[in-house]
Amino acid sequence: MSSIISIEKLNFPWQTQDPFLFCAFHDDHYPKGNGKLGPIDSLSGRQIGSDFSGKDGWSMYHGQQVPGFPSHPHKGFETITIAETGLVDHSDSLGAAGRFGNGDVQWMTAGGGVQHAEMFPLLKEEEENPLLLFQIWLNLPKASKHVPAHFAMLWNEDIPVYEHSDNDNRKTSVKVISGTLGEIENPSPAPDSFAANVDNEVAVWLIEMEPNAQWQLPLADKATNRSLYLYEGDTVSLGEQEMSKGFMAKLMGNEVTTLTNGEERSKFLFLQGKPIGEPVAQYGPFVMNTNAEIQEAMRQFQRTQFGGWPWPSSSHTHDPERGRFAKHADGREEVRS
């Protein structure tokens, strides 16, 4: 029996399955920096403040001088920001901040509400500043919609990688951001995360396969939803069916899926989890269960601003000389090179 439910062309943002809400994929080929963390190239011809044009291979998004997303609220779900290439400057309404990237992951449980900014500082002035980033929205069940906001850093050098060689010694590697694989058991990044309960079988993996490599996805519970996205490479065979770059496959968890890569090195995002199965009401960055709860969430934000904004600018960035770091709301700091 085939494990494939469907193969679909990817939209923007990428379509997902419960318990995930969507996935934004950013692949921007930013030019050299201008010394002020913005691009050296002219911004003329762009709709500054809402530039998703992809002109010349990159966008400013909601940034005015520095690309990225100035302060905005979240409530009722989690964000998993995978910065595989390039850097992200994080600032939030709890007073927490950080600079992460080049393989790091930030996992933020918005819960009861938080404002944050995600800017993409172009630090390099002598060479280009490419950015490859996923932001995945993972829903929270009704019982966790109001938990305290929290973020955790999963530093690249601490994220486990599973290695497999097929009969012809062609390699597959899997970066295990969440979930279990082989002997790897990645701890949950936040105490109130939906992924904290291993019974929910949440998995977030980045898979890389050498040309013609073969690997079989491990089986999961029948109830799990599985999505496999091919974002780099040419084609992959899923058993008897072929999938091309820019497509996704919805898969059954309890049926065997054998991946046989094509002639190019390929990269995939894999998302898995048991569905929450509750009604979803969404208005922009607010995700609740009913429209009445959405209205209350908006009123709460109007009253409290989810703690206010303690930074001098809605597009706050950090000192260009700083490396990777995370300052948490309790004052604890993590510093990486």
N, C-alpha and C positions, 0 to 999 in steps of 0.2 A: 504493500500500500504506500502511495506517495505521501510524503510529509507536507507537500506544498498545498497551501490553501489558495494562494493567489500570488501573482507577480505583477507589480504595479510600477508605473513610471513615477518618479519622485516629483512632488510639488515643492514650493517654498512657502512656509516651512514644511519640513518633511512630515508626512502622515505617520501616526503612531497608533498603538493599541493600548487599551486599559491594562495597567495602571498609569501609563505614560499619556501625556496630553499633547505634546508636539516636540519636534526637534528642529532648532534653527542651525543651519550649517553655513559657516562663513569661511570662504576661501578667497582672501583678498591679497593681491600682489601690490602692497603699498610701496611707493617710491622711497627714496632717501628722505630722512627727516630734515626739517628746516631749522633746527636748533631750539624750537619751542614745542617739540613733541608732535607737531603736525607735519603734513606732507610738504615737500619742497615744491611740488608741482602746483600750478594754478588751480583754484577751486571754481573758476568761471565755468558756467554751463551746468552747474550742479544746483539742485534745490536744497540749499544749505538749511539744516534743521530737520530735513527728512529726505536724505539722499540714499536711496537704495538702487541707484542706477547701474552700478557695476561699470561705470565709465572708466576706460583704460585699465580695467581689471580690478577695480576697488571702489568702495563706497565710504562716505563719511557717516552714514546712518543718521543719528540725531545729533552728532557732534557739530560744533560751529568751527573750531580751530583744530581740535584733536578728534580723530574719529572715535566713535563709540556711542554709548548710551548714557547720557546724563541722568541725574537722580530721577527715580521712578519707583512706585510702590509695588510690593508683592504681598499677597495674602492667600493662605489656604492650600499651598502646594510647596514643592521643593524644586530648586534649580540645581542642575549638575552641569558645571561649566568646565569642559575639557579643552584646555588651551594647548594643542599639540605643537603649534609653531607660533611664535610671537608672544607678546606680553599683554597682560590685562592689569589695569590699576583699579582696585576695588576700594570704595568708601561707602559707609552706610550710616543710617540714622542712630545706630547704637554706639557710634564712635569707633567702630572697628574699621580696619583698613588693611590693604595688602597689595603687593605686586607679585603676580604669579604668571607662569607660562612655560613654554618650551617643554611640554610634557606634564605639567602640573594639572591638578583638578581641584576646583573649589565646589564643595557640596553645601548648599545653603537650604535649611529648612525655614521657610518664611513663616509658616504657622500663623500666629496671631497678627502678623503684620510687620513689615520692615521696608524702609526706603534704601535703595542702594544705587550707586553709579558704577558703570563698567566702561572705562575708557581704554583705548588702545594706543599707548604712547609709542611714537616712532623714534626710538632712542638713537638708532644708527644714522649718522649723517654722511658716512662714506660709502654706504651700501644700502640696498633695498631692505625693506622691513616686512617680509611676508607674514601673513596671519592665517592660520588654519584652526578654527574653533567650532566646537559643538556646544550649544546650550540646550539641554534636555529638561523638559518640565515633567516631573513625577508627581502625580496627584497624592493628596493625603485623604484618608478616610474621615468621615464626619467627626469621629471621636478625637481626631488630631488637628482639626482645622484651626484651633486657637492655642496650640502649644507655643511656648516662647520661641522667638526667632533665634537661630543658631547657625553659625557656619564653621566648617572644618576644612582644613587644607590637606589634600593628599598630594604630597610632594612626589615628583616624578621618580626620584631615586628610591622611594619607599613603596611604590606600587609594584606588586609582584607580576612577573611575566612567566607564562606557561610556554614551554617549548615542546614541539613534537616533530619527529622526523618520520616520513613515510618509508615504504620499502625501498624506494630509490634515493633515500637520504635527502629528499626535498623538504624544506623546513616550513613549518607554520608556527608563528608566535602569537600569543594572546595576552594582551595587557588587561589584567583583571581588576577593573575599577570597583566592581561590586559583584558579589556572588562567590560561588565555589567552583573550582575546576581542578580535577586531579586532586593533589594534596594541598592545593592552595585554598585557604579560607580567608577571604578578605574581610576584615572587621567593618561593621557599619560605621559610617563617618559621623553620625549624629544620633543621639539617644532616642529622639522621637521620630526618626525617619521611618518611612514605610519599609525600607530595606533592613531595618534593625531586626525584624522578625524573620528568621531564616525560612520559616514555613511559607513566606510570600514568594520565595524563589526569585528575588530580584537579581538580575544579572545585567551589568553594563560592561561590555568587552570591546576592545579594539583588536581586530584580527588582521594579521599580515601574512600573506602566503607567497612563497617563491613561485616562479613560473612552473606550471604543471604539478604543483604540490597537491596532495590529497589529504583531507582530514575529515573526520566524522564528528559532528556536534554530539555532545553527551545528551542522553535522554533526560527529560524532565517530567514532571507531573502532567497528566492529560489536561488539567485546567489551565496551565500556563499559556500566555500569549507570547509569541516569539516573532521578532522582526529582524531581518538581516538586510543591511544596506551596503551596496557596492559603490564606494565613492572614489576609488582610484584603481586603475587597471583597465582591462578590456572586457573580458567575459569570465564567467564561472559556471560550471555545470552543477546543478543540484539534483543528483541522481540522473534522471533522463532528461531533465529540462535545463535549458541554458538561460542565464540572466546576464544582461549587459550593464556596464557602468551607468549610473543615473537611475537605477531601478532598485526596488526593494522586494523582498519575499516575505510573506506571512506564512509561518510554519507551525506545524503541530508539534507539541513538545514531546509526545510519547511515541513518535514515529521516527525512524532513522533518517537523518539527513547527512549525506556524504557530499562534501564540497570537493570538486576537482577543478583546480584553477586553470586558466587559459595560459597563453604564451607570455603574458606580462605579469610582473609583480602586482599583486592586488591588495587593497586595503578595504576593510569592512568595519562598520559599526553594528554591534549586535545588542539588542534590547530584549529582555525577558522579564516576565513577572506574572503572578496570579492577578486576575482582575479584581478591582475593589468592588465593582458591581453596584455602585451607588449613582444616583442622578448627579449630573454635572451641570452646574450653572456657571457660566463664565462671562465676565465683562472685562476685556483687556487683561490687566494683571491681577484680577480678583477671580478666584475659583472657589465656589462654594457649592452647596447642594440645591439651593432654591433661589429664585429671583428675589425673594424677600430678604434672604441672607446677603445677597449681593448689595442690595440697597443699604442694609445696615453696615456692611463693610465699607461702603463709600462714605457713609455718614461718619463712621469711626475715623476714617482717614482725614476727613475734613476737620474733625474736632481735634485730633491728636497729632496729625502728620506722622503717625507711627514713631513718635519720639522726637520729631523735628529734624532739622538738617544742620549739623554742627560744623560743616565745612564752609570755607569762604566762597566756593563756587559750586553750582550744580554739576559742573564738569570737572570736579577736582581731580588733579593728578599729583603724583608724588615726585620728590626730588629726583632729577635725572641721574644723580650719582648713586641712588639706592639700588641694591640688588633685589632679589626675591625675598619677601618677608610677609609676615602676617601678624597684625596686631589685633587681638581679640577684645571684645567689649569689657572683659574683666581686667584688662591691662596686660595680660600675658602676651609675650611676643615670641615669634618663631623667626629665625633668620637663616636663610640659605644663601649660598654663593650665587 
